[in-house]
Amino acid sequence: MRASATYPSSYFPGLKAGAFLLIITCMSLGLLSAQKLEQAFLQAQLRKDYVDALRVGEEGLKQAAVPDSWLRDTSFFTLEAVGSQAATLGSREIKSLLALQAFLVKKRPSSAFFWQKERALTALRFRQQIPDTWTFALEELIQQHPWKTDYFILSQYSYALLDRFQQAQLSYRSKLRQFQSVDLILKQAAWRFPEKALEADRLRLQLVHALSPALPDCELLSSRYENQVNSRRPSLQLYEEIYSLLRVKGCPAGSFRDSVLFRLAQRSQNPYMLRMVLEELIAREYWDAAEKSMARCLARVSYPPLKAQVQLETAQLFKYRKNFRTARLYAQEALRSAPQWGKPWLFQAQLLIDSAPFCAFSPLERKALNWLAIDYCERAMNVEPFWRKEALDMIRALQKELPRQEDLSLYGLQIGDSFPLGCWIGEATRVRYRSN
């Protein structure tokens, strides 16, 4: 680490040679004004002296009133320091830089997410210099902005957590809390970043496998917690802990697990836990309980992309129950929450195909359902190219069932005609023919 630089007499106008020593002393005593600190900071920045600039900047954080110009200059400086001076900064300077960025998060609410993310990226870049603390900045970003954090930061934190599980001597409760902080977010990452879905799922499974050996076996877990539940009035937090442990350990269904499952479905206020409960309720076809829990979960989720996924899962639930009209309504709600998501369009295409036995009573009506399903597949590709392959595969399968061009006249139709669909659909599509 560099020693402090000796500042020239021109550093502050009107100061004689050696006067800067007095400034350093005043800094250490907290006697220097914000104006003088700002001037010192700017001079150090002009000289590209990042070590001394960080020293002055850290002192600036102690000032009660900080001018906007200081915030602006500090903003530019933190970006430049990370971008061009990585090799010259030691652990102390890096911690000062992270402190400056944390200061900007608090002082600039309108750009808080930007600076929170910059702070996480800074910690990532300098993780070799601060091996014991670099994950804290990432954890803060994920906890405060879980659905806006990009996949790179999320995956790096998850890998760090995996190393911690494998190396650190942590209690299973500590490991469980840390696992819960990223479990749902990794599940969401598989949806938010479809191209990373396999990696996100694999990473989540690695975390589960790393956590599982620290836990008691299923029989011991059940007997231990069943005694706790029966001997006193258990809190929701205890039920959530029990359910998380049973899930991570992969314990089979049984009366004790079912009692915990239904208690959380009825009372949990935690969106994370409700999502886990819903997943099991749907998988085990507890439709009534799932429907009630789904409504409670939707009422507690405000972030639009996450809300869209819950809405699509609700649509899936009603599709299983052959309530196609309500299923489509929830799929449309998902599109309103996340207009650039292609999956709800593919879901509606499949919904049309599955409803054919209930809505199409003639060959022409069955073909018309396929026309509209193709429309939906095309919309899925248009709003999100990731779904192109799946949409094209579905379109190719549907086209095999379309009428030939010469057969359209038998129905009194021409290519491009509008064709209304009744039943629960209430929508028009355009006439198509089979392409060779």
N, C-alpha and C positions, 0 to 999 in steps of 0.2 A: 504494500500500500504506500502511496506517495506521502511525503511530508507536506505540510502546508506550504504554499508558495509565499514568497516575499512580495508584497504589493508595491508598485511604484507610487511615488508621491502624487502623480496625476490621477490616481485612482478615484479620489474625490476632489473636485475643484476646491482650491483654497486651503488644502491641507499640506503641511510641510512634510519633508522626508521623515519617514519613521512614524508618522502620525497614525498609520494604519494599525500599528500595534495596539494603540489605544482602542481602536474599533473592535479588534479581536477581544480585548479585555472586556469592553462593554457588552459585546455579544455574549460572552460567558456569564456576565452578571445580569443579562436581560435588560440592559439599560439603553439599547440602541433603538431608535424609532423605526417604524415600518418603512418610512421614506428612505432612510439611510441604508437599511437592509436591502431594499429594492434596488437602490443604486449599486450597491456592492454586488448583488446578484447579477445585474445586467453587465457589469464590467467583467466579472468572471466568465460569464457566458460568451462575451465577445472574444475573450482570450482563449476560449475553448478549454478552460480550466474546470473540468467537470467535478473534480474532487472538491475544490474550494467552493464552487457554485452550490454543490449539494450541501456543504457545511453551512453556508449562508442561508440556503433555502430552508434547511431544517430549523434554523433559528427563527425564520419567518413564520413558521407554523405556530410559534408561541405568542405571536402578536394577537391582541384582542380584536383589532380592526384591520382588515387587510384590504387594500384598494383593488378595484377591478383590474387595473393594469398589472398588478402583481400576479393575479390569477391568470391573466392572458399570457404573460411572459413565462410563468411556470408551466402552463399547458404546453407551449411550444418546446420549452426546454426538455421536459420529460420525454417527449417523442424523439427529440434529437439525441438525447443521451442514450436511449435504448438503441437507436438506429445506428449510431456511429462510434460509440465509445465502450463497447462491451468489454474489450480487453483491458481497459484502464481502471475499471471499477472493482473495488474489493467488496467484501461482505458488508462492511459498515456503510459504504456509499450506496450499495444496492438497497439496504434497509432504509436509508434516507430517501432514496428514490421512491420506494414503495410507500413510505410515509407521505411524501408529497402527493402521490397519486390518490391515496386514501383521503387526503385533505381536499383534493379537487372533487372527489365523489360527494363529499359533504357540502362543499361550498357552491357547487354547480348542479343543482338538482335536475335541471333540464337535460344535462349531458351525463348524468350519473352512470347510466349503463355503459356509455362509451369509456369512461375513465375506469369503471370497475373492470371492464374487459381488458383495457390497456394494462391495468395493474396485474391481472392474471397472466397476460402474455409476457410482461416483464419478469414475473416470478418464474415462468417457464424458461425464459431465455437464460436466466442466471441461476438455474436450480443447482448447478454444480457448486456455486459459491455459497449457497444458503440451503444445504440439503435437509436441514431439520425444519425449515419453516416455509418452504416454497409452496407447499400444498395449501396453506391457509388462504392465500389470495384466490386460488381456484375454488376452494370450498365456499368462500363467501359469495363469489359470483354465482355459483350453481344454486346456493340456497336462496339468494335474493332474486335471481333471474333464471329460474330453472328451465323455462320453456323458450328462452331467447339465447341461451348459451349454445355456441356452435359445437359441432361434433368433435373437432380437434381438441378443444379444451376439455370437453366432457370425457373423451377417451383417455387423455393423458392423466386426468385425475383418477379415473377408474383403474388404470394400470398402476398408478402410485398406491391406490388403496389395495390392490391385489398384492403388491409387494409387502405392504404393511401387514396384511392378513397372514402372509406366509412367513414373515420374519419376526414381527413384534410379538411380545408376550402380552396380549390383550385378553381381557375377559370376554366371554361370549356375548355378554350384554353390550359391551363397548363395540365389538365387531358387528353385532346386529344393528345397532343404531347407525353406524357408518354405512352398512350395507343398505339399509332402508333409504338413506339419503340419495343413493344413486340407482336403486333398483327400478323404481317406476320411471325415472328419467331415461335409463337405458332402454326400457321398453318403448318409451315414446320416441327415442332416437331412431329405433327401427322403422317407425312410421314417418318421422320428420325428414329423415335422410335415407330414403329407400335404397340408395346405392350402397349404404353402409349397414343395411339390416342384418346381413349374415355376421359381420364383424361385431355389431352391437349385441346380438344374441349370444355369440360365442364368448364375448367378454363377460356378459352377465352370468353365463354358466360357469365360467372360471371362478368368478367371485363366489358363487354358490358352493362350488366344490372346495374352495379354500376356506370358506366359513364352516361348512358342515362338520369337519372332524372336531372342531372345538365344542360342538354341541353334544349333549347326552343323547342316547338312542331314544327311539320313539316311545318305547314302553316306559322308560324312566321319565321322559318328559311328561307323558300323559299322567302317570301316577303322581308325580311331584306337583304338577299344577292342578290336578283334579282335587287334591287335598287342600290346596290353597283356596280354590274357588269355593269348596264346600265348607271350609272352616271360618270364612269371614266374608264380608260383603265386598266382592271384587270391584275394582275400578275398571273403566273402559281401557285405561292404559295397560292394565294387566292382561285383559282379553286380547288387546292388539299385540302385546309381546308374545302371548301364547300362540296366537294364530300365525304370526311371522315365523316363529320357531318351527311349528308343525309344517308349514309350507316349505321352508328352506331345507328341513330334514327329509321332506318327501314322505311324511307319515300318512298311512292310508286312512280312508274315511272310516268313521266310527261314531258311536254315540257322543263321546266327549268332544271330538272335533266338530261334529254337527251342532252341538249346543253352543260352542264358541262361534261358529260360523253364523248361526241365526241371531245370536245376541248382537254381533257386530253389524249384521245387515239391518237390524232394527234401530240401533242406537249410535253407531259410529258417526262422528262429525269429521273424520279425517278423510279427505279425498283419496289419498294414497291407499288407505286401508279399504275404503269402499270399492276402489278399482279391483283390488285383489279378491275381495269377497265376491264381487260381481262375476269375475272370471270363473270362479269355482261354481257359483250358482248356475250360470249358463251351461257350463260343461256338464253339470250333473242334472240339468233340465228341471231345476226348481224354478219354474217360470214365474209363479206368482210372487215369490220372494225376490226374484231378480228384478221384476218389473217395479216393485216398490223401492228397492234399493237404487235402481237406475234413476228414478225420479229424484231421490235424495241426493244422489251424486251430481246430477245435472244442476241442482239448485246450489251446489257448493263449488262448482267449477266456473271460473270467470274468464280464464285465458282462452281466446277463441279457438286456436288449433287443438288444444286439449278438449275443449267442449265439443268440437266437431267429431273427434274420435269417439267420445262417449255417446254422442247422438247417433253415430253410425252403428255402434254396438247395440244401441236401443233398437235401431231399425232391424238389425240382425235378429234380435230377440223376438220382435213381432213377426218377422219372416218365418221363424221356426214355428210360430203359433198359427201360421197361415192367415195372419191379419195383414194382407198385402197393402191395403190402403194406408194403415197407420205406419207400416214399415216405410212406405215411400215418403210420407210426411216427415219422418225423422231423417231420412236420407237427404231430403231437400233442406231441412234445417242445418244439417252438417255442411251442405254446400254454401248456405248463407254465412255460416261461421268461418269456413275456409274455402273461399271461391276458387282458389288455385289448386285444389286437391282433386285429383282425378278419380280416386277410388270410389267415392259415392256414385259417380256416373256408371262405373262398371257394376257396382252393386245393384243399381236400378235396372241395368240391362239383364242381369241374372234374375232379378225379381220378376221381370216380364216373362222370361223363359219358364221359370218355376210355376208361374200362375196360369200357364196355358190350359191345364186340365180344368181350371175353374172359370176361365174367362173366354176361351176360344172354342166355339161350338161348331165351327165349320173349317174346312181346309183354308179358306181365304182369311179367316180371322187369325188362324195360327200363323200364316205367312205375314199378316200385318203386324203381329207382335214382334216377329223377327225384324221387320223394317224399323220399328221404333227402337228395338234393342241395338241395331246397328247405329242408329242416330246417337244413342247414348255412348256407345263405344267411341265414336268419332269425337264426341265432346270430351271424353276422358283424355284422349290423345292431345287434343287442342289445348286443354288447360294445364296438363302435366305430361310432358313427353316421356317421363319415366315409364308410364303405363302403356307405351306404344306396343310393345311386343305382346303383352297380355290382351290388349284390345284387338290387335290384328288377328291373333289366334282365335278369339271369339268371333270376329267378323267372318273369317274363313269358314268356321263351322256353321255359322248362321246362313251364309250365302248358299250352302249346299241345299238348304230347304226352301230357297226362293223360287218363284215361278220362272220359267223360261220367258224370254221376251215375246215369243210368238203365242204364249198361253195367256198373256194379259188381256187380249181381246175377248177371250172366253168369259172374262169377268166384267167386260165393259170398261176396262181401265187402260190408261196410257201412262208411260213413264213420267214421273214427276207429279202425277195427280195427288191431291191431298186426300187422305183416307182417315176418317175419324174412328177412334177406338172407344168403346163403351166400358162396361163393367166398372171396376174401381179406377180405371185409368183416366178416362175423360180427356184424352189428348189426341191430336191429329198427327199423322206421320205422312211421308211421301212414298209413293209407289216405287219399288225397285224391281229389278229382274236379276236372274242368276248370271254372273259373269263367268265366261269359260276360262 
